[in-house]
Amino acid sequence: MQNATGGEPDVSVVVAVYNTMPYLTECLTSLAEQSIGHERLEVVAVDDGSTDGSGKELDRFAELYPGLFTVVHQENSGGPAAPSNRALDLARGRYVFFVGADDYLGVEALERLVTAADRLGSDVVLGKMVGVNGRDVPGAVFERDSDDVTFLNSALAWSISNTKLFRRGHIEELGLRFDEDLPVLSDEPFTMEACFRARRVSVRADYDYYFAVRRDDESNVTLSFRREDWLRATARAMAVTARHTEPGASRDWIHRRHCTSEMARILAPGLLDLPLDTQRRLCDGLGELVREHCNESVMARLSRVDRLCMRLAGRGHTDAVLDVLRAGAEPPLRLDRKRAYAAYPSFRDPELAVPDAWFDVTKEVAEPWAEQTFGPAQACWSDDGEQLVIRVRGSLPELARAGAETVRVRAESRRGGERQPRTCHVSLTAVEDGTDLQLTFKVGELFPAKAPSWGSCTFGLKVTGLGVTHEVPLTAELPALRRWHRLRPHRVTVAAPAAEGKYAGMLTLRVTRVPVRQLVRRCLGPLRRRT
């Protein structure tokens, strides 16, 4: 095709197509309706073995717009790289623009982009993207028009898909083509190489240029992925950055994008559903990338779990990585003096010898721990009358993760001047809005087989950790419990807690022997009334 002056087209649009119906129709329509005009435009579409009618739709548009569309059909190659390369080989425009076959352009998109590239002398121009149907698109780089951006002075590193306008001469001078052994993300190393070596990269944010569509079935090639392919592509992209930057803050800034996005996605839910050998292979590959490209600065913005996994992977501790993922984001807590640690299986493993600091979650836990509150105690006798059960609701779910070691129960029975500590069973259960604490005491301990009963037993409850102690007041109203001991009747009652003093806020059980006269009177009373 030739433009109005008899020369080459201003822009060639490359469309790699594989099973994108019905979205393909809107994509092709948006190209046919571009304000730049058919005399300045060519569309080169390569059908990569579609089976859903996409190939027929391409042929239909070629018939509707003769001379505008060049359509090529080929066997399926397994990804967009091969059809994109074939289209590039056929393209003749001064510029080339890549569009996803399920996306579409604003009517003035190409005209505006070509005008900007010509005026500014840009080798690459980005047009503002808009997400459709919940599709995530980069936003920071499109905050304003920018005539000259780099990876270091903008968010360009977060927008490295190939959906941009490229000066075709720039691509050919560099000999750029997509890596056909990459089923996904082959555009990232391509785009990064083009941008690193461009004379100028510009951004236009004054118009909605590109509409990126999320398919209803989420089958977009970059949304449905094999993690091993994703990992290989990420390694290629990071290698491009390493070639074009010196070690230091600038390189770390760009690597951080891959670390927080593609590398973290390797660890996303679903990894543990893969065969174990695949899990190990992915963790090993992740470790290689960490060792080669990632330091603490690069990993600084990762989630706590992802950062721990990458640190462990970087040291080659694959089993430890998988243990972390199996344990999830809320492992048991280990409180050690004024520090809190996520007690994953690898924590303080002498064979791994990794720093405690990797597991430190004190900043996340300390403030809520200090501010946690406890509701009123609820007490009852067990159904068989053998146990006193005390329940308290705490406001902090992390208390259950910290375990019973953080709960201190003072239980002491007294008989005359004699005192003896008692044992309470403590259990913690995480609930939606906090932690349920349950204390269980065997009443039978107050009635030794070969000795008189104890006169009382007092219970106090404290929750302690991170240098903070919470005293939990206990109180209860319970009916008296009757019990026989050494052929004598006894009553167990709950005494009101002291308002002050050493036993303030503590719950006390009192044991009293029921006088025989009182017992006889209670038993004979109903009989006397009958007579």
FINU-485453 format. One record per residue (C-alpha): residue in three letters; x, y, z; residue number from 1. Coordinates in pm, 1 decimal, m for minus. Last residue first. Layout:
N
   residuo         c1         c2         c3   num
       ALA          X          Y          Z   NUM
...
# end
This chain:
531
   residuo         c1         c2         c3   num
       THR    m4755.3    m3583.8    10673.8   531
       ARG    m4657.7    m3457.6    10329.0   530
       ARG    m4489.6    m3148.5    10473.4   529
       ARG    m4276.2    m3368.5    10697.9   528
       LEU    m4152.1    m3571.2    10399.4   527
       PRO    m4055.2    m3258.5    10203.6   526
       GLY    m3841.8    m3131.2    10494.4   525
       LEU    m3667.6    m3460.7    10562.8   524
       CYS    m3392.3    m3420.3    10295.8   523
       ARG    m3328.4    m3050.7    10354.7   522
       ARG    m3327.4    m3097.5    10732.2   521
       VAL    m3093.1    m3393.7    10702.1   520
       LEU    m2847.2    m3185.9    10494.1   519
       GLN    m2864.0    m2894.9    10735.2   518
       ARG    m2807.0    m3129.7    11030.8   517
       VAL    m2513.4    m3293.2    10850.0   516
       PRO    m2336.4    m2958.0    10808.6   515
       VAL    m2234.9    m2882.4    10443.6   514
       ARG    m1859.2    m2854.5    10414.2   513
       THR    m1741.3    m2542.7    10239.1   512
       VAL    m1521.9    m2505.0     9931.2   511
       ARG    m1468.5    m2156.3     9793.7   510
       LEU    m1374.9    m2086.3     9432.4   509
       THR    m1211.1    m1749.4     9371.3   508
       LEU    m1188.6    m1544.7     9051.6   507
       MET     m929.4    m1271.5     9037.8   506
       GLY     m988.1     m906.9     8951.4   505
       ALA     m834.8     m788.1     9278.3   504
       TYR     m658.7    m1069.1     9465.0   503
       LYS     m347.8     m870.2     9566.9   502
       GLY     m552.3     m576.5     9687.3   501
       GLU     m857.2     m414.8     9542.0   500
       ALA    m1218.1     m482.3     9450.4   499
       ALA    m1195.5     m844.4     9560.4   498
       PRO    m1369.5    m1088.2     9334.7   497
       ALA    m1712.7    m1217.9     9438.0   496
       ALA    m1687.7    m1577.7     9553.9   495
       VAL    m1783.3    m1869.0     9334.8   494
       THR    m1927.1    m2160.0     9525.3   493
       VAL    m1831.6    m2525.5     9581.6   492
       ARG    m2051.4    m2702.5     9837.8   491
       HIS    m1951.4    m3011.7    10027.7   490
       PRO    m2124.8    m3327.0    10153.1   489
       ARG    m1927.8    m3576.9    10366.5   488
       LEU    m1850.5    m3939.0    10292.3   487
       ARG    m1483.6    m3861.9    10224.5   486
       HIS    m1585.4    m3602.8     9966.6   485
       TRP    m1933.5    m3556.5     9825.2   484
       ARG    m1992.1    m3269.2     9582.4   483
       ARG    m2249.4    m2998.6     9536.9   482
       LEU    m2179.8    m2713.9     9294.3   481
       ALA    m2329.9    m2379.8     9386.9   480
       PRO    m2491.1    m2188.0     9104.1   479
       LEU    m2256.4    m1962.9     8906.6   478
       GLU    m2203.8    m1589.7     8880.5   477
       ALA    m1864.6    m1509.6     8731.5   476
       THR    m1574.3    m1269.4     8748.5   475
       LEU    m1229.1    m1254.6     8594.4   474
       PRO    m1030.6     m939.8     8517.9   473
       VAL     m768.4     m977.5     8242.8   472
       GLU     m433.6     m821.2     8327.4   471
       HIS     m256.9     m727.2     8005.0   470
       THR      122.6     m730.4     8013.9   469
       VAL      338.9     m555.4     7754.1   468
       GLY      710.9     m612.3     7693.2   467
       LEU      649.2     m782.0     7360.4   466
       GLY      439.0    m1045.1     7539.7   465
       THR      199.0    m1101.4     7826.7   464
       VAL     m160.3    m1206.0     7872.9   463
       LYS     m253.8    m1229.8     8240.7   462
       LEU     m524.4    m1431.1     8415.8   461
       GLY     m582.2    m1485.3     8787.3   460
       PHE     m750.1    m1783.7     8952.5   459
       THR     m803.8    m1843.8     9324.8   458
       CYS     m875.9    m2178.2     9487.7   457
       SER    m1041.9    m2219.8     9824.9   456
       GLY    m1071.6    m2433.7    10137.9   455
       TRP     m892.5    m2741.1    10009.1   454
       SER    m1065.8    m3064.0    10090.2   453
       PRO     m942.5    m3288.3    10367.9   452
       ALA     m683.3    m3549.2    10280.6   451
       LYS     m662.2    m3899.7    10141.6   450
       ALA     m840.1    m3865.9     9806.1   449
       PRO     m759.3    m3501.1     9743.0   448
       PHE    m1069.1    m3284.1     9687.2   447
       LEU     m967.5    m2950.7     9542.2   446
       GLU     m811.2    m3125.6     9243.5   445
       GLY    m1155.6    m3270.1     9165.3   444
       VAL    m1264.8    m2929.5     9037.5   443
       LYS    m1056.4    m2981.7     8724.8   442
       PHE     m981.2    m2638.9     8582.3   441
       THR    m1032.8    m2532.2     8220.3   440
       LEU     m931.9    m2192.5     8084.3   439
       GLN    m1059.1    m2090.3     7741.6   438
       LEU     m934.3    m1794.6     7540.9   437
       ASP    m1127.4    m1700.9     7226.3   436
       THR     m927.1    m1485.2     6987.0   435
       GLY    m1031.5    m1188.4     6775.4   434
       ASP    m1289.5    m1070.8     6525.3   433
       GLU    m1321.2    m1367.2     6290.5   432
       VAL    m1221.2    m1628.0     6546.5   431
       ALA     m880.7    m1768.7     6640.1   430
       THR     m893.7    m2032.2     6915.1   429
       LEU     m671.4    m2037.2     7220.0   428
       SER     m660.2    m2317.6     7476.9   427
       VAL     m535.3    m2310.3     7836.4   426
       HIS     m548.6    m2606.5     8078.1   425
       CYS     m523.4    m2485.8     8433.5   424
       THR     m267.8    m2623.4     8678.8   423
       ARG     m271.1    m2557.4     9053.1   422
       PRO      m18.5    m2401.6     9287.3   421
       GLN      m38.7    m2512.4     9652.7   420
       ARG      m81.2    m2309.9     9971.6   419
       GLU      m98.5    m2418.1    10335.9   418
       GLY     m180.1    m2167.3    10609.2   417
       GLY     m536.1    m2292.5    10641.6   416
       ARG     m610.9    m2466.0    10319.6   415
       ARG     m532.9    m2265.1    10005.0   414
       SER     m542.1    m2337.1     9631.7   413
       GLU     m346.0    m2133.7     9379.2   412
       ALA     m404.0    m2070.2     9011.7   411
       ARG     m214.3    m1792.3     8837.8   410
       VAL     m270.3    m1827.2     8468.1   409
       ARG      m18.1    m1678.4     8226.3   408
       VAL     m111.8    m1663.1     7861.6   407
       THR      169.9    m1592.9     7613.7   406
       GLU      280.2    m1955.9     7604.2   405
       ALA      m73.7    m2050.8     7501.0   404
       GLY       m1.0    m1963.2     7141.6   403
       ALA      120.5    m1658.5     6950.9   402
       ARG     m106.5    m1748.4     6661.1   401
       ALA     m411.3    m1734.2     6888.9   400
       LEU     m305.2    m1387.2     7005.5   399
       GLU     m276.6    m1279.6     6641.3   398
       PRO     m657.1    m1267.9     6620.9   397
       LEU     m657.8     m965.5     6856.4   396
       SER     m979.1     m851.4     7031.8   395
       GLY     m976.0    m1109.1     7312.1   394
       ARG    m1287.9    m1304.5     7409.8   393
       VAL    m1276.0    m1473.4     7751.6   392
       ARG    m1405.4    m1818.0     7848.8   391
       ILE    m1382.3    m1984.5     8189.9   390
       VAL    m1466.6    m2354.5     8234.0   389
       LEU    m1480.3    m2511.6     8581.5   388
       GLN    m1462.8    m2886.1     8551.5   387
       GLU    m1610.9    m3202.2     8702.7   386
       GLY    m1973.6    m3099.3     8709.1   385
       ASP    m2061.0    m3352.4     8440.4   384
       ASP    m2201.5    m3085.3     8209.8   383
       SER    m1902.2    m2858.7     8269.7   382
       TRP    m1954.8    m2577.4     8514.6   381
       CYS    m1974.7    m2230.2     8367.5   380
       ALA    m1779.7    m1907.6     8333.9   379
       GLN    m1798.2    m1613.7     8095.0   378
       ALA    m1529.6    m1347.8     8142.4   377
       PRO    m1595.8     m994.5     8025.8   376
       GLY    m1426.2     m882.6     7704.2   375
       PHE    m1055.5     m840.0     7650.6   374
       THR     m870.3     m560.3     7476.5   373
       GLN     m575.0     m543.0     7239.3   372
       GLU     m392.3     m210.1     7218.3   371
       ALA      m40.6     m332.0     7303.4   370
       TRP      m71.2     m626.9     7066.3   369
       PRO     m213.5     m403.7     6793.0   368
       GLU       94.6     m181.2     6824.3   367
       ALA      354.9     m458.1     6841.0   366
       VAL      227.0     m690.1     6566.3   365
       GLU      315.9     m545.4     6228.8   364
       LYS      635.6     m374.8     6342.8   363
       THR      738.4     m688.1     6532.6   362
       VAL      713.5     m911.8     6226.9   361
       ASP     1071.9    m1044.0     6227.7   360
       PHE     1111.0    m1358.1     6016.2   359
       TRP     1397.6    m1239.7     5796.4   358
       ALA     1549.7    m1066.7     6100.2   357
       ASP     1606.7    m1404.5     6264.6   356
       PRO     1887.9    m1454.8     6013.5   355
       VAL     1916.6    m1784.9     5822.8   354
       ALA     2118.2    m2071.4     5969.5   353
       LEU     1967.6    m2335.4     5738.8   352
       GLU     2090.3    m2638.0     5936.6   351
       PRO     2025.7    m2472.6     6273.0   350
       ASP     1658.8    m2407.4     6186.4   349
       ARG     1591.4    m2088.3     6377.5   348
       PHE     1276.7    m2022.1     6171.6   347
       SER     1264.1    m2273.7     5883.2   346
       PRO      935.8    m2425.6     6001.7   345
       TYR      771.8    m2080.3     5993.2   344
       ALA      755.8    m1902.0     6326.1   343
       ALA      673.6    m1550.1     6210.0   342
       TYR      869.3    m1359.4     6472.4   341
       ALA      777.8    m1104.4     6738.1   340
       ARG     1039.5     m910.1     6935.0   339
       LYS     1024.2     m754.8     7281.8   338
       ARG     1124.3    m1063.8     7477.0   337
       ASP     1087.8    m1344.8     7227.9   336
       LEU      734.3    m1384.9     7098.7   335
       ARG      700.9    m1661.8     6841.6   334
       LEU      396.2    m1629.9     6621.7   333
       PRO      240.3    m1927.7     6446.1   332
       PRO      201.6    m1884.1     6069.0   331
       GLU      m41.0    m1633.6     5917.6   330
       ALA       50.6    m1570.1     5553.3   329
       GLY       43.9    m1933.5     5448.5   328
       ALA      196.5    m2240.6     5611.7   327
       ARG      214.1    m2426.2     5279.8   326
       LEU      385.8    m2129.3     5115.3   325
       VAL      643.7    m2112.2     5392.9   324
       ASP      710.7    m2486.0     5373.7   323
       LEU      756.4    m2454.8     4995.8   322
       VAL     1024.0    m2190.3     5044.2   321
       ALA     1195.4    m2400.5     5313.1   320
       ASP     1207.5    m2697.6     5076.7   319
       THR     1377.9    m2481.3     4813.0   318
       HIS     1652.2    m2350.9     5039.7   317
       GLY     1890.3    m2246.4     4758.8   316
       ARG     2008.2    m1930.2     4929.8   315
       GLY     1823.5    m1712.3     4678.8   314
       ALA     1516.6    m1927.0     4731.2   313
       LEU     1521.1    m1843.5     5103.1   312
       ARG     1543.4    m1471.7     5030.9   311
       MET     1276.6    m1506.1     4764.4   310
       CYS     1039.6    m1685.9     4999.8   309
       LEU     1095.2    m1431.4     5277.7   308
       ARG     1025.7    m1143.6     5039.4   307
       ASP      710.8    m1313.6     4910.7   306
       VAL      580.8    m1366.1     5265.7   305
       ARG      648.0    m1009.6     5381.6   304
       SER      495.6     m861.0     5067.8   303
       LEU      748.6     m725.9     4824.4   302
       ARG      840.2     m359.6     4824.0   301
       ALA     1197.8     m396.5     4950.3   300
       MET     1295.6     m682.6     4718.1   299
       VAL     1506.5     m469.6     4482.6   298
       SER     1662.6     m283.3     4775.0   297
       GLU     1740.0     m607.5     4956.7   296
       ASN     1926.2     m742.4     4653.4   295
       CYS     1795.2     m903.4     4337.9   294
       HIS     1958.2     m962.2     3996.4   293
       GLU     2178.2    m1270.2     3983.4   292
       ARG     2109.6    m1438.5     4317.0   291
       VAL     1739.8    m1357.5     4303.2   290
       LEU     1709.7    m1473.0     3942.6   289
       GLU     1879.2    m1803.7     4024.9   288
       GLY     1654.0    m1849.7     4327.0   287
       LEU     1344.1    m1807.3     4112.1   286
       GLY     1471.2    m2082.5     3886.1   285
       ASP     1523.4    m2311.5     4186.2   284
       CYS     1176.1    m2228.2     4316.6   283
       LEU     1027.2    m2304.1     3975.3   282
       ARG     1210.4    m2635.4     3947.9   281
       ARG     1102.7    m2734.0     4298.4   280
       GLN      737.0    m2664.5     4228.0   279
       THR      763.5    m2851.0     3898.0   278
       ASP      913.3    m3155.1     4075.9   277
       LEU      628.7    m3138.3     4328.2   276
       PRO      358.0    m3146.5     4062.1   275
       LEU      155.2    m2822.5     4056.9   274
       ASP     m117.4    m2745.3     4311.5   273
       LEU      137.9    m2580.8     4540.9   272
       LEU      196.5    m2308.9     4283.1   271
       GLY     m175.7    m2237.1     4262.8   270
       PRO     m173.3    m1926.3     4476.7   269
       ALA       99.5    m1684.4     4360.5   268
       LEU      468.8    m1762.3     4410.0   267
       ILE      555.4    m1727.1     4040.0   266
       ARG      357.1    m1402.0     4050.2   265
       ALA      618.5    m1251.5     4278.5   264
       MET      875.3    m1286.7     4002.8   263
       GLU      649.2    m1127.3     3742.2   262
       SER      533.2     m826.3     3943.5   261
       THR      728.3     m721.6     4251.1   260
       CYS     1059.8     m857.3     4122.4   259
       HIS     1008.4     m740.4     3766.1   258
       ARG      939.3     m381.2     3873.7   257
       ARG     1216.0     m391.8     4132.4   256
       HIS     1460.8     m475.3     3855.2   255
       ILE     1402.3     m128.7     3710.2   254
       TRP     1473.1       57.1     4034.3   253
       ASP     1762.2     m175.5     4120.4   252
       ARG     1936.5      m84.5     3793.6   251
       SER     1916.8      282.9     3877.5   250
       ALA     2014.2      234.7     4242.7   249
       GLY     2336.3       48.8     4168.7   248
       PRO     2499.4     m184.5     3920.5   247
       GLU     2546.7      m17.3     3580.9   246
       THR     2270.9      m25.9     3323.1   245
       HIS     2221.2     m146.4     2964.7   244
       ARG     2323.2     m509.6     2982.9   243
       ALA     2164.7     m568.2     3324.9   242
       THR     1836.2     m423.2     3201.8   241
       VAL     1831.4     m662.1     2906.1   240
       ALA     1912.0     m952.4     3140.7   239
       MET     1609.3     m858.8     3348.9   238
       ALA     1389.7     m897.7     3041.3   237
       ARG     1536.4    m1237.4     2952.3   236
       ALA     1497.3    m1369.2     3309.2   235
       THR     1136.7    m1249.8     3308.6   234
       ALA     1068.0    m1445.8     2991.4   233
       ARG     1209.9    m1763.4     3144.5   232
       LEU     1001.4    m1719.1     3460.8   231
       TRP      675.7    m1661.8     3272.0   230
       ASP      736.9    m1973.2     3063.0   229
       GLU      792.0    m2174.4     3382.4   228
       ARG      483.0    m2023.4     3541.1   227
       ARG      252.1    m2128.3     3262.5   226
       PHE       14.4    m1843.6     3190.9   225
       SER     m346.2    m1730.6     3165.7   224
       LEU     m357.9    m1351.4     3201.9   223
       THR      m87.0    m1271.8     2946.6   222
       VAL     m250.5    m1493.0     2681.8   221
       ASN     m593.1    m1342.2     2738.9   220
       SER     m818.0    m1630.2     2850.1   219
       GLU     m992.2    m1438.7     3128.2   218
       ASP    m1325.7    m1600.5     3030.7   217
       ASP    m1497.4    m1260.9     3009.3   216
       ARG    m1198.8    m1123.8     2821.8   215
       ARG    m1009.7     m837.7     2977.9   214
       VAL     m985.8     m565.3     2718.5   213
       ALA     m706.5     m312.5     2679.7   212
       PHE     m836.6       10.5     2521.9   211
       TYR     m556.1      216.2     2367.7   210
       TYR     m546.8      584.2     2281.8   209
       ASP     m763.8      757.7     2540.3   208
       TYR     m636.9     1110.9     2481.9   207
       ASP     m403.6     1370.3     2635.8   206
       ALA     m166.5     1119.9     2802.3   205
       ARG       96.4     1107.0     2526.7   204
       VAL      433.5      969.7     2634.2   203
       SER      765.1     1003.9     2450.8   202
       VAL     1075.8      787.5     2415.0   201
       ARG     1376.1      951.8     2251.4   200
       ARG     1697.1      839.2     2084.5   199
       ALA     1594.0      483.7     2156.0   198
       ARG     1843.6      224.1     2278.8   197
       PHE     1690.9      154.9     2619.4   196
       CYS     1341.0      183.5     2471.9   195
       ALA     1391.7      m70.3     2192.6   194
       GLU     1568.9     m315.3     2423.5   193
       MET     1291.5     m280.1     2680.5   192
       THR     1020.9     m333.8     2420.8   191
       PHE     1171.5     m655.6     2283.0   190
       PRO     1260.6     m789.9     2631.9   189
       GLU      897.0     m733.8     2734.7   188
       ASP      721.1     m838.3     2413.6   187
       SER      807.4    m1205.8     2455.9   186
       LEU      591.4    m1196.0     2767.7   185
       VAL      428.5    m1531.3     2694.4   184
       PRO      497.6    m1829.7     2465.3   183
       LEU      872.4    m1751.2     2472.7   182
       ASP     1066.4    m1968.6     2227.0   181
       GLU      980.5    m1722.7     1950.8   180
       ASP     1192.0    m1445.5     2098.8   179
       PHE     1044.5    m1132.3     1936.7   178
       ARG     1249.8     m947.5     1678.3   177
       LEU     1486.6     m653.8     1691.5   176
       GLY     1761.6     m611.8     1434.0   175
       LEU     1868.3     m289.2     1604.4   174
       GLU     1860.0      m94.3     1277.8   173
       GLU     1536.2     m271.5     1188.4   172
       ILE     1359.1     m165.3     1506.0   171
       HIS     1477.5      194.7     1476.4   170
       GLY     1374.3      207.8     1110.1   169
       ARG     1028.7       90.3     1214.3   168
       ARG      982.9      388.7     1446.0   167
       PHE      780.0      230.5     1721.1   166
       LEU      424.2      319.0     1831.7   165
       LYS      321.8      134.2     2144.7   164
       THR      137.7     m179.5     2256.7   163
       ASN      465.9     m370.2     2298.3   162
       SER      418.8     m425.4     2671.1   161
       ILE      675.7     m251.5     2884.7   160
       SER      466.4      m16.7     3097.0   159
       TRP      585.9      m50.4     3457.2   158
       ALA      946.4       19.7     3353.7   157
       LEU      825.5      348.0     3202.9   156
       ALA      733.5      475.4     3549.9   155
       SER      949.0      784.3     3496.7   154
       ASN     1295.0      937.3     3535.0   153
       LEU     1502.1      618.7     3535.8   152
       PHE     1340.0      409.6     3265.7   151
       THR     1356.3      709.4     3038.3   150
       VAL     1113.1      980.4     2932.7   149
       ASP     1130.9     1257.3     2673.3   148
       ASP      826.3     1449.8     2551.3   147
       SER      609.2     1380.1     2852.5   146
       ASP      232.5     1427.9     2849.2   145
       ARG       88.3     1371.7     3197.8   144
       GLU      m14.9     1100.7     3444.3   143
       PHE       37.7      832.1     3180.4   142
       VAL      347.5      668.6     3332.2   141
       ALA      161.9      617.6     3659.5   140
       GLY     m135.1      434.9     3508.9   139
       PRO      m32.5       94.3     3384.3   138
       VAL     m329.0     m125.5     3285.0   137
       ASP     m534.6     m375.1     3481.0   136
       ARG     m829.9     m520.8     3290.5   135
       GLY    m1154.7     m489.1     3484.6   134
       ASN    m1389.8     m511.8     3187.6   133
       VAL    m1191.1     m252.4     2992.6   132
       GLY     m864.2      m94.5     3105.4   131
       VAL     m761.3      233.5     2943.7   130
       MET     m414.1      303.9     2802.1   129
       LYS     m256.9      641.8     2730.9   128
       GLY      m36.5      640.1     2421.5   127
       LEU      332.8      550.7     2437.3   126
       VAL      567.2      678.4     2166.4   125
       VAL      896.1      513.3     2065.4   124
       ASP     1167.1      636.2     1827.3   123
       SER     1073.5      997.1     1889.2   122
       GLY     1169.7     1284.7     1660.9   121
       LEU      943.5     1517.5     1858.0   120
       ARG      724.8     1646.4     1575.6   119
       ASP      724.6     1323.4     1376.3   118
       ALA      656.5     1106.4     1680.6   117
       ALA      378.9     1337.8     1801.8   116
       THR      204.8     1342.7     1463.5   115
       VAL      235.8      963.3     1437.2   114
       LEU       78.3      921.9     1782.6   113
       ARG     m208.9     1163.4     1715.9   112
       GLU     m300.6     1004.5     1383.4   111
       LEU     m272.0      655.8     1528.6   110
       ALA     m505.1      719.2     1821.0   109
       GLU     m771.2      937.6     1659.7   108
       VAL    m1048.3      676.0     1661.5   107
       GLY     m949.5      526.6     1997.7   106
       LEU     m795.3      184.7     1958.9   105
       TYR     m910.3     m172.7     2026.8   104
       ASP     m813.5     m482.3     2225.4   103
       ASP     m881.5     m854.8     2171.1   102
       ALA     m635.8     m885.8     1881.7   101
       GLY     m367.1     m706.8     2082.2   100
       VAL     m227.7     m407.9     1897.3    99
       PHE      130.7     m348.2     1786.3    98
       PHE      213.4      m21.7     1607.5    97
       VAL      476.6       16.4     1339.4    96
       TYR      614.4      341.2     1204.7    95
       ARG      752.4      439.8      867.2    94
       GLY      521.9      174.7      726.5    93
       ARG      632.1     m124.5      520.5    92
       ALA      537.9     m423.8      737.8    91
       LEU      585.4     m770.8      586.5    90
       ASP      879.3     m880.3      806.8    89
       LEU      705.2     m726.0     1105.6    88
       ALA      396.4     m937.3     1034.0    87
       ARG      608.1    m1252.2     1038.9    86
       ASN      768.3    m1144.1     1364.1    85
       SER      429.6    m1079.1     1524.1    84
       PRO      303.2    m1418.9     1406.6    83
       ALA      609.4    m1587.5     1565.6    82
       ALA      599.8    m1398.2     1897.6    81
       PRO      225.7    m1428.6     1971.3    80
       GLY      244.6    m1779.9     2117.8    79
       GLY      220.8    m2153.3     2049.7    78
       SER      314.5    m2149.0     1680.8    77
       ASN      m22.9    m2244.3     1533.2    76
       GLU        4.9    m2312.7     1161.9    75
       GLN      m14.5    m2005.2      939.5    74
       HIS     m263.5    m1767.0      778.0    73
       VAL     m160.0    m1423.5      650.2    72
       VAL     m390.6    m1125.3      605.9    71
       THR     m292.5     m787.0      460.9    70
       PHE     m565.7     m537.0      538.3    69
       LEU     m602.3     m190.1      386.7    68
       GLY     m575.5     m274.0       17.0    67
       PRO     m929.8     m402.9       m5.9    66
       TYR    m1142.3     m296.5      290.3    65
       LEU    m1451.8     m519.4      299.7    64
       GLU    m1267.0     m814.0      144.5    63
       ALA     m979.3     m789.5      392.6    62
       PHE    m1237.1     m748.6      670.0    61
       ARG    m1400.5    m1078.5      573.6    60
       ASP    m1063.5    m1253.6      551.4    59
       LEU     m982.2    m1147.0      906.6    58
       GLU    m1320.3    m1273.9     1023.6    57
       LYS    m1255.3    m1607.2      854.8    56
       GLY     m927.5    m1642.1     1042.1    55
       SER    m1095.2    m1559.5     1373.9    54
       GLY    m1349.4    m1835.9     1318.9    53
       ASP    m1282.5    m2018.5     1646.0    52
       THR    m1001.7    m2252.6     1537.9    51
       SER     m716.6    m2004.0     1500.3    50
       GLY     m391.2    m2125.8     1343.6    49
       ASP     m177.6    m1818.3     1411.0    48
       ASP     m374.1    m1573.6     1197.4    47
       VAL     m133.9    m1296.7     1100.2    46
       ALA     m272.8     m945.6     1054.5    45
       VAL      m84.7     m668.8      875.4    44
       VAL     m286.6     m348.1      881.6    43
       GLU     m177.0      m62.7      655.6    42
       LEU     m226.2      310.4      706.4    41
       ARG     m161.8      643.3      540.0    40
       GLU     m406.3      602.4      245.6    39
       HIS     m658.3      439.4      478.3    38
       GLY     m707.1      755.3      680.7    37
       ILE     m539.6      889.2      996.9    36
       SER     m887.0      911.7     1147.3    35
       GLN     m886.4      539.2     1222.7    34
       GLU    m1215.1      369.6     1132.8    33
       ALA    m1063.7       53.4      978.7    32
       LEU     m846.7        7.5     1285.2    31
       SER    m1139.1       37.1     1530.4    30
       THR    m1335.4     m210.8     1318.4    29
       LEU    m1048.7     m460.5     1334.8    28
       CYS    m1041.4     m452.3     1716.1    27
       GLU    m1420.7     m457.7     1747.9    26
       THR    m1436.8     m769.5     1530.8    25
       LEU    m1149.5     m940.0     1712.6    24
       TYR    m1337.1     m936.2     2042.0    23
       PRO    m1582.1    m1204.4     1919.7    22
       MET    m1357.4    m1391.3     1860.5    21
       THR     m996.7    m1391.2     1980.0    20
       ASN     m888.0    m1741.2     1884.6    19
       TYR     m528.9    m1658.1     1782.0    18
       VAL     m440.0    m1335.0     1607.7    17
       ALA     m115.9    m1136.4     1594.9    16
       VAL     m208.5     m785.7     1478.3    15
       VAL       62.6     m550.7     1349.0    14
       VAL      m44.2     m198.8     1252.2    13
       SER      176.4      m42.2      985.6    12
       VAL      208.5      335.9     1000.9    11
       ASP      289.7      622.7      766.2    10
       PRO      236.3      409.2      462.1     9
       GLU      519.2      411.5      201.2     8
       GLY      523.9      657.5      m84.3     7
       GLY      274.6      765.5     m352.6     6
       THR      199.6     1101.0     m195.2     5
       ALA     m137.8      985.5      m61.8     4
       ASN       12.2      680.4      106.1     3
       GLN      108.8      356.7      m66.4     2
       MET        0.0        0.0        0.0     1
# end
